[in-house]
Amino acid sequence: MPKFILSKSIVLDQYKKLEDYADIVSYSAKTNPAVGKILEKDTNCVFSVHLNNELRNINDWSRVFFLVQAITTDQLEELIQKGVKWFVVDNEEDLSTIITYLNRNDVQLNLLLRLKLQQHTIRTEKYYLFGMEAEIIKKHLKKIREDEELSKKMLSLGVHFHRTTQNMSEWNMKYEVEEMLGDVLEHIDIINIGGGIPSKYANTNADVIKGVLKKILEFKEWSNKNNIKLMIEPGRFIAAPAIKLQTKILQIHGNTIIADASVYSGDLDALIVPVKLLVEGELSKEEGDPFIIKGITPCQLDLFRYRVYLKNPKKGDTLTFLNAGAYNFASDFCELDKIETEIK
């Protein structure tokens, strides 16, 4: 049976690598809940959460950074009463619900307004752009700060924006933020870079990741000079390298390897993003022979790798995929069994 193997030490090492790049690290809980449990126990990380159901994986809700979507007053009150103090809003309707609640209740919280930034991708009709326009953000920042009673209820007030994790061209943050919000920086206590930090895959240039981290460090230095704290959400960067997917070769015919797993039961990221997992021990074109690694289902899209170079793989061999920890969620396609996670 295939299994995920989660390394606790790699989770913590990846987290430590980021301590110099931000004032606050918020792990995106949807990336991999098993990784989140380790981070809650052994670090001071906070957790970016999108849906109430995700909260079942977190014990201390005071460490929850909740991204609001169509929230009701009752839902908001329940979250606040259970200890949630961080909220992000991406539209004026939800913002109005939160402001109205604050005006009627003696509570304090941290509030971030999500800024709409155009994603630099040719797939313009694939992605929904969350957030409010810069002028709307500026209007509300000023309005909150000018309301003395409301301003007192803000533990911190800030801005959130999102960068597509594996899109390597979206990291000129200082220029974009300064252009859009330069005249209201005095109203901002914290900026959160949502969207994560890239990880290494077969179709990713690993050298670019160093450039991304450099840009983030530059942005942190600029933010701190303006008395603004920087928060980052490195879900993929922490989770991906911490987990391997161990499978077995069921059959080899021609140059096709059939694994005893499926992208539908553990690597839907390969279809959605798409990123392709590295194979442990894979060789260069000059050293190995080309193979297709096919998942076990009848779907033509069930491909772990379209081309990987290996030397003399055999039926029954173990086939291990690296950096498999991010978004390894499953589907009910073909009634596939959920792949279990072993923690080491």
Buried (B, 14 or more C-beta within 10 A) or exposed (E): EBBBBBBBEBBBEBBEBBEEBBBBBBBBBBBBBBBBBBBBEEBEBBBBBBEEEBBEBBEEBEBBBBBBEEBEEEBBEEBBEEEBBBBBBBBBEBBEBBBEBBEEEEEBBBBBBBBBBEBEEEEEEEEEEBBBEBEBBBBBBEEBBEBEEBEEBBEBBBBBBBBBBBBBEBBEBBEBBEEBBEEBBEBBBBBBBBBBBBBBBBBBEEEBBEEBBEBBBBBBEBBEEEEBBBBBBBBBBBBBBBBBBBBBBBEBEEEEBBBBBBBBBBBBBBBEBBBBBBBEEBEEEEEBEEBBBBBBBEBEEBBBBEEBBBEEBEEEBEBBBBBBBBBBBBBEBBEBEEBEBEBE
